[in-house]
């Protein structure tokens, strides 16, 4: 999470610096907040893709189904 925050913060600050210092500060804060979230989402997508390639679609569905508790009827 810290790596995602650092990368997102630097990218946001550099990207915003061309528009002014206020945008650079907003980009830094936005990158620190969104960087870890997007890093986690990216890692989950890569995990699902690797499972899909190595084990097939049923394994992905089985793993996703196991993440949530089943409803009792």
C-alpha positions in Angstrom: 0.0 0.0 0.0 2.8 2.4 0.8 4.4 1.7 -2.6 1.1 2.5 -4.3 0.8 5.7 -2.3 4.3 6.8 -3.2 4.0 6.0 -6.9 0.5 7.6 -7.1 1.6 10.6 -5.2 4.7 11.3 -7.4 2.7 10.7 -10.6 -0.1 13.0 -9.4 2.3 15.7 -8.3 4.4 15.6 -11.6 1.2 15.5 -13.7 -0.3 18.4 -11.9 2.9 20.5 -11.8 2.4 21.5 -15.4 -0.9 23.2 -14.5 0.2 24.9 -11.4 1.2 24.3 -7.8 -2.4 23.9 -6.6 -3.0 21.1 -9.1 0.3 19.5 -8.1 -0.8 19.5 -4.4 -4.2 18.1 -5.4 -2.5 15.4 -7.6 -0.2 14.5 -4.7 -3.1 14.1 -2.3 -5.2 12.3 -4.9 -2.4 9.9 -5.7 -1.7 9.1 -2.1 -5.4 8.3 -1.6 -6.1 6.5 -4.9 -2.7 4.9 -5.4 -3.1 2.1 -2.8 -6.7 1.4 -3.8 -5.8 1.0 -7.5 -2.8 -1.1 -6.6 -4.9 -3.5 -4.7 -7.5 -3.7 -7.5 -4.7 -4.2 -10.1 -3.2 -7.1 -8.0 -6.6 -8.7 -7.6 -7.2 -8.5 -11.4 -3.8 -10.0 -12.1 -4.4 -12.8 -9.6 -7.8 -13.7 -11.2 -6.2 -13.6 -14.7 -3.3 -15.9 -13.7 -5.8 -18.3 -12.1 -7.9 -18.2 -15.2 -4.9 -19.0 -17.4 -3.4 -21.7 -15.2 -6.5 -23.4 -13.8 -9.5 -22.4 -15.9 -12.7 -20.4 -15.4 -14.2 -22.8 -12.9 -11.3 -22.3 -10.5 -11.8 -18.5 -10.7 -15.5 -18.8 -9.9 -14.8 -21.3 -7.1 -12.3 -19.0 -5.5 -14.6 -16.0 -5.8 -17.5 -18.0 -4.3 -15.3 -18.9 -1.4 -14.6 -15.3 -0.5 -18.1 -14.6 0.6 -20.0 -16.6 3.2 -22.9 -18.6 1.8 -26.4 -17.7 2.8 -28.3 -20.2 4.9 -31.7 -21.2 3.8 
